[in-house]
Amino acid sequence: MKIMGIDIGTTTVSIVLTDTETGKLLARETVEHNSFLQSSRPEQKIQDPGQIYEIVRELLAKMQGEHGLPDGIGFTGQMHGMLYVDASGMAVSPLYTWQDGSGEIPLEDGRTCVEILSLLSDLTWRQAGDALTCRDRSFCMRL
């Protein structure tokens, strides 16, 4: 049985293919994706998800051509990030990486989003949902 592992990291895409019966490494490939986008805001660390996707697709096609389809695939990825997608799953924003510092920008009251979110960790899920969507502005201001 051939199992493929795909790691979409902060700077590289890596793919390995192993034979689970023999333990033999059949193929491996690591490619820098160079997908960071320029931003006018120095705290922003954003990437082009389309560029990363194309590299993954190319590497998969190459390995499939050389070794056939795998019997299973496992994924890993960079720490945490955020990507907005539409109803069909297509990206509608850049990929905000774990390195992004936008949450540390002071808001009107001097607090940062990180500080407010840390306060939310002590709230119930319903209260946190109201605060995050600011449906109850007075609640948000009390935090």
C-alpha positions as CSV (number, residue, x, y, z in Angstrom):
1,M,0.0,0.0,0.0
2,K,1.3,3.5,-0.9
3,I,0.6,6.3,1.5
4,M,1.4,9.9,0.7
5,G,2.1,12.7,3.2
6,I,1.7,16.3,2.2
7,D,3.0,19.2,4.4
8,I,2.0,22.7,3.4
9,G,4.3,24.8,5.5
10,T,4.9,28.4,5.9
11,T,7.7,28.5,3.4
12,T,7.7,25.1,1.6
13,V,5.5,22.3,0.3
14,S,6.8,18.8,1.0
15,I,5.4,15.5,-0.2
16,V,6.6,12.0,0.7
17,L,5.4,8.7,-0.7
18,T,6.0,5.5,1.3
19,D,5.3,1.8,0.9
20,T,3.7,0.8,4.1
21,E,4.4,-2.9,3.6
22,T,8.2,-2.5,3.2
23,G,8.6,0.8,4.9
24,K,10.5,2.0,1.9
25,L,10.5,5.7,1.0
26,L,9.4,5.8,-2.7
27,A,9.6,9.5,-3.3
28,R,10.1,12.8,-1.6
29,E,10.0,16.4,-2.8
30,T,10.3,19.8,-1.1
31,V,9.7,23.0,-2.9
32,E,9.8,26.6,-1.6
33,H,6.5,28.2,-2.5
34,N,7.6,31.8,-2.2
35,S,4.0,32.9,-1.8
36,F,4.4,35.8,0.6
37,L,2.6,38.9,-0.6
38,Q,3.9,42.5,-0.3
39,S,1.8,44.6,2.1
40,S,1.7,48.2,3.0
41,R,1.3,47.1,6.6
42,P,4.5,45.6,8.1
43,E,2.6,43.6,10.7
44,Q,0.7,41.7,7.9
45,K,2.2,38.3,6.9
46,I,0.0,37.1,4.1
47,Q,0.4,34.6,1.3
48,D,-1.1,33.8,-2.1
49,P,-3.1,30.6,-1.5
50,G,-3.5,30.1,-5.3
51,Q,0.3,29.9,-5.7
52,I,0.6,27.3,-2.9
53,Y,-2.3,25.3,-4.4
54,E,-0.6,25.3,-7.9
55,I,2.7,24.0,-6.4
56,V,0.8,21.2,-4.5
57,R,-1.1,20.3,-7.7
58,E,2.1,20.2,-9.8
59,L,3.9,18.0,-7.2
60,L,0.9,15.6,-7.0
61,A,0.7,15.3,-10.8
62,K,4.5,14.6,-10.9
63,M,4.3,11.9,-8.2
64,Q,1.2,10.4,-9.7
65,G,2.9,10.2,-13.1
66,E,5.9,8.4,-11.6
67,H,4.3,6.2,-9.0
68,G,0.5,6.1,-9.7
69,L,-2.2,7.0,-7.3
70,P,-1.6,6.6,-3.6
71,D,-3.9,4.4,-1.5
72,G,-4.1,7.1,1.2
73,I,-3.1,10.7,1.8
74,G,-2.3,12.5,5.1
75,F,-2.0,16.3,5.4
76,T,-0.2,18.6,7.8
77,G,0.2,22.3,7.6
78,Q,1.7,25.4,9.0
79,M,0.7,26.3,12.6
80,H,-2.5,28.2,12.3
81,G,-3.7,30.6,9.8
82,M,-6.9,32.0,8.3
83,L,-8.2,31.9,4.8
84,Y,-11.7,33.2,3.8
85,V,-13.5,31.0,1.2
86,D,-16.8,31.4,-0.6
87,A,-19.6,28.8,-0.7
88,S,-17.8,26.7,-3.3
89,G,-14.6,26.6,-1.2
90,M,-12.6,29.1,-3.4
91,A,-10.3,31.5,-1.7
92,V,-11.6,35.1,-1.5
93,S,-8.7,36.5,0.7
94,P,-5.0,36.0,1.1
95,L,-3.8,33.4,3.5
96,Y,-3.1,35.1,6.9
97,T,-0.3,33.1,8.4
98,W,0.5,32.4,12.0
99,Q,3.2,35.1,11.7
100,D,0.6,37.9,11.1
101,G,0.7,40.6,13.8
102,S,-2.5,42.4,12.9
103,G,-4.1,41.3,16.2
104,E,-1.6,43.4,18.1
105,I,-2.6,46.7,16.6
106,P,-4.2,48.9,19.2
107,L,-8.0,49.6,18.7
108,E,-9.7,52.9,19.6
109,D,-9.7,52.2,23.3
110,G,-6.0,51.2,23.3
111,R,-6.6,47.5,23.7
112,T,-5.6,45.0,21.0
113,C,-7.8,42.2,19.5
114,V,-5.5,39.7,21.2
115,E,-6.2,41.3,24.6
116,I,-10.0,41.3,24.0
117,L,-9.9,37.7,22.8
118,S,-8.0,36.6,25.9
119,L,-10.8,38.2,28.0
120,L,-13.3,36.2,25.9
121,S,-11.7,32.9,26.9
122,D,-13.4,33.3,30.3
123,L,-16.9,33.8,28.8
124,T,-19.5,31.3,27.8
125,W,-19.7,30.4,24.1
126,R,-22.9,32.4,23.7
127,Q,-21.4,35.5,25.3
128,A,-18.3,35.1,23.2
129,G,-20.3,34.8,20.0
130,D,-22.2,38.0,20.8
131,A,-19.0,39.8,21.5
132,L,-17.1,38.6,18.5
133,T,-20.0,39.6,16.2
134,C,-20.6,42.7,18.2
135,R,-24.4,42.1,18.1
136,D,-24.4,43.7,21.5
137,R,-22.1,46.7,21.3
138,S,-22.5,47.6,24.9
139,F,-21.3,44.1,25.8
140,C,-18.3,44.5,23.6
141,M,-17.4,47.8,25.3
142,R,-17.6,46.3,28.8
143,L,-14.9,43.8,28.0
